[in-house]
Amino acid sequence: MSLMKRMSLIFRAKANKAIDRAEDPRETLDYSYQRQIELLSKVRRGVADVATSRKRVELQVNQLQQQADKLQDQAQKAIQVGREDLAREALTRKSGLGQQIADLQTQHAQLQGEEEKLVLAQQRLQAKVESFRTRKETIKATYTAAEAQTRINEAMSGIGEEMGDVGMAIQRAEDKTAQMQARAGAIDELLASGALDDASSLNRGDDIARELDALSSGADVEAELAALKGLSAPSNAPQAIEGGAGADILTPEQRKQAEGGQA
């Protein structure tokens, strides 16, 4: 098979498939019914035309017959008055009219036969169209019901295209919700364990810790300095303490000891 034939075959197959998807049986049935109605209208017009022609022939036959009867009367009158020549002329003309009448009658019989055939065909077509209309409406109603039932079943089962999109959206929303819940739970656990404190709390804690460290360091220095002074002070330190010398640098314990010695 040549390339062009294959391409043509593929194109026709795809086009046929696309047409099948786009075709609505209800629209096709309505179109077929419309075409039958148009055909029935043409048959009716044909019957009317044949009947009109038949009636025209009948009128012509009647007119010629009247003329023939008139010529017959004239021929009789001409014989009565002794005008045989006029009588012969009248009869000659009557004979010509008789031939025309015979031809018209033959034509009339043919038209009448055609009219009867068309009337019979019209009646048959009318019955066929009515039967098709009834069947069409039944098929359309059945198709509509089946289509609605299919959509309901697809919606209930979730296999329809629209319901499938809705199901995917719900699944995505549930996944995101579960992810946010897991993240919130993890952050709560980290905060509870102290592994993830608030930045402002950490800053306040650092300031307080620095202040406490500074106070502790200062107290340690003062205590160590006082201890060194106590070890190196002479025996007359109480007098010096009484005299006020070095009173500003004594610790509270040393002051209590000095006051007890004086008592």
C-alpha positions in Angstrom: 0.0 0.0 0.0 1.4 3.4 -1.0 2.0 6.2 1.4 -0.8 8.3 0.0 -3.3 5.5 0.3 -2.3 4.9 3.9 -2.6 8.6 4.7 -6.0 8.7 3.0 -7.2 5.6 4.9 -6.0 7.1 8.2 -7.6 10.4 7.5 -11.0 8.7 6.6 -10.8 6.5 9.7 -10.1 9.5 12.0 -12.7 11.6 10.3 -15.3 8.8 10.7 -14.4 8.4 14.4 -14.8 12.2 14.9 -18.1 12.2 13.1 -19.3 9.3 15.3 -18.4 11.2 18.4 -20.1 14.4 17.2 -23.3 12.6 15.9 -26.4 12.9 18.1 -28.9 10.1 17.2 -31.8 12.5 18.1 -30.6 15.1 15.7 -30.1 12.5 13.0 -33.7 11.1 13.5 -35.1 14.6 13.4 -33.3 15.3 10.1 -34.5 12.1 8.6 -38.1 12.9 9.6 -37.7 16.4 8.1 -36.5 14.9 4.8 -39.5 12.5 4.7 -41.9 15.4 5.3 -40.3 17.3 2.4 -40.7 14.2 0.2 -44.3 13.9 1.2 -44.9 17.5 0.4 -43.4 17.0 -3.1 -45.7 14.0 -3.6 -48.7 16.1 -2.5 -47.8 18.8 -4.9 -47.4 16.2 -7.7 -50.9 14.9 -7.0 -52.3 18.4 -7.1 -50.5 19.1 -10.4 -51.9 16.0 -12.0 -55.3 16.6 -10.7 -55.1 20.2 -12.1 -54.1 18.9 -15.5 -56.9 16.3 -15.4 -59.4 19.0 -14.6 -58.2 21.2 -17.4 -58.6 18.3 -19.9 -62.1 17.7 -18.6 -62.9 21.4 -19.2 -61.5 21.2 -22.7 -63.5 18.0 -23.5 -66.7 19.7 -22.2 -66.1 22.7 -24.3 -65.4 20.7 -27.5 -68.4 18.5 -26.7 -70.6 21.6 -26.5 -69.2 22.8 -29.8 -69.9 19.4 -31.4 -73.5 19.4 -30.1 -74.0 22.9 -31.5 -72.7 21.8 -35.0 -75.0 18.9 -34.9 -78.0 21.2 -34.3 -76.8 23.5 -37.1 -76.5 20.6 -39.5 -80.1 19.5 -38.7 -81.4 23.0 -39.2 -79.5 23.3 -42.5 -81.1 20.1 -43.8 -84.5 21.4 -42.7 -84.0 24.6 -44.8 -82.6 22.7 -47.7 -79.0 23.8 -47.3 -77.2 20.5 -47.6 -73.9 22.2 -48.2 -74.0 23.9 -44.8 -75.1 20.7 -43.2 -72.1 18.9 -44.7 -69.7 21.7 -43.5 -71.2 21.5 -40.0 -70.8 17.7 -39.9 -67.3 18.0 -41.2 -66.3 20.4 -38.3 -68.1 18.1 -35.9 -66.0 15.2 -37.0 -62.8 17.1 -36.4 -64.0 18.1 -32.9 -64.9 14.4 -32.3 -61.2 13.4 -33.0 -60.0 16.1 -30.6 -62.4 15.0 -28.0 -61.3 11.4 -28.3 -57.6 12.4 -27.9 -58.4 14.5 -24.9 -60.4 11.7 -23.3 -57.4 9.3 -23.8 -55.2 11.9 -22.1 -57.8 12.4 -19.4 -57.8 8.6 -18.7 -54.0 8.6 -18.5 -53.9 11.6 -16.1 -56.6 10.0 -14.0 -54.5 6.8 -13.7 -51.4 8.8 -12.7 -53.4 10.7 -10.2 -54.7 7.5 -8.6 -51.2 6.1 -8.4 -49.9 9.3 -6.8 -52.7 9.3 -4.4 -52.0 5.7 -3.4 -48.3 6.5 -3.0 -49.1 9.6 -1.0 -51.2 7.5 1.4 -48.5 4.9 1.8 -45.9 7.5 2.3 -48.1 9.3 4.8 -48.5 6.1 6.8 -44.8 5.5 6.7 -44.0 9.0 7.9 -46.4 8.7 10.7 -45.0 5.4 11.7 -41.5 6.8 11.5 -42.5 9.8 13.6 -43.8 7.6 16.4 -40.8 5.4 16.3 -38.5 8.4 16.2 -40.1 9.9 19.3 -39.8 6.6 21.1 -36.1 6.2 20.2 -35.4 9.8 21.2 -37.1 9.3 24.6 -35.3 6.0 25.2 -31.9 7.6 24.2 -32.5 10.6 26.4 -33.4 8.3 29.4 -30.3 6.1 28.7 -28.1 9.2 28.5 -29.5 10.6 31.8 -29.1 7.2 33.5 -25.5 6.9 32.2 -24.6 10.3 33.6 -26.2 9.5 36.9 -24.3 6.2 37.1 -21.0 8.0 36.2 -21.7 10.6 38.8 -22.4 8.0 41.4 -19.4 5.8 40.5 -17.1 8.8 39.9 -15.9 7.5 36.6 -17.3 10.4 34.6 -14.9 13.1 33.3 -16.4 15.9 35.3 -16.7 13.8 38.5 -13.2 12.6 37.9 -11.9 16.2 38.0 -13.9 16.8 41.1 -12.5 13.7 42.7 -9.0 14.7 41.9 -9.6 18.2 43.3 -10.9 16.7 46.5 -7.9 14.4 46.7 -5.5 17.3 46.3 -7.3 19.3 49.0 -7.1 16.3 51.4 -3.4 15.8 50.6 -2.7 19.5 51.3 -4.7 19.4 54.5 -2.9 16.4 55.7 0.4 17.9 54.9 -0.5 21.1 56.8 -1.7 19.2 59.8 1.5 17.1 59.8 3.6 20.3 59.6 1.7 22.0 62.4 2.1 18.9 64.6 5.8 18.8 64.0 6.2 22.4 64.8 4.2 21.9 68.1 6.5 19.0 69.1 9.6 21.1 68.3 8.3 24.0 70.3 7.4 21.8 73.3 10.8 20.2 73.3 12.6 23.6 73.2 14.4 22.7 70.0 12.5 25.5 68.1 11.9 28.5 70.4 10.5 31.8 69.4 13.1 34.2 68.2 11.8 37.0 70.5 11.8 34.6 73.5 15.4 33.6 72.7 16.5 37.2 72.6 14.9 37.9 76.0 16.4 34.8 77.5 19.8 35.8 76.3 19.5 39.2 77.9 18.5 37.8 81.2 21.2 35.2 81.1 23.8 37.9 80.5 22.5 39.9 83.4 22.6 36.9 85.7 26.0 36.0 84.6 27.3 39.5 85.1 25.9 39.6 88.7 27.3 36.2 89.5 30.6 37.1 88.2 30.7 40.4 90.2 29.7 38.6 93.4 32.4 36.0 92.9 35.0 38.7 92.4 33.9 40.6 95.5 33.9 37.5 97.6 37.3 36.4 96.4 38.7 39.9 97.0 37.4 40.0 100.5 38.8 36.6 101.2 42.2 37.8 100.1 42.0 40.9 102.2 41.0 38.8 105.3 44.0 36.6 104.9 46.5 39.5 104.5 45.0 41.9 107.2 47.2 42.5 110.5 45.9 41.7 114.0 44.8 45.3 114.7 42.3 45.0 111.9 39.4 45.4 114.3 40.8 48.8 115.5 41.2 49.8 112.0 37.7 48.7 111.4 36.5 50.7 114.4 38.4 53.7 113.2 36.6 53.5 110.0 39.6 52.6 107.9 38.8 50.1 105.3 35.1 49.9 106.5 33.9 50.5 103.0 35.6 47.4 101.7 34.5 44.9 104.4 32.0 42.3 103.5 28.8 41.9 105.6 30.3 38.8 107.4 33.4 40.6 108.3 31.4 43.5 109.7 29.4 41.1 111.9 32.6 39.6 113.2 34.1 43.0 113.9 31.0 44.1 115.8 31.0 40.9 117.9 34.6 41.4 118.9 34.0 44.9 120.1 31.1 43.7 122.2 
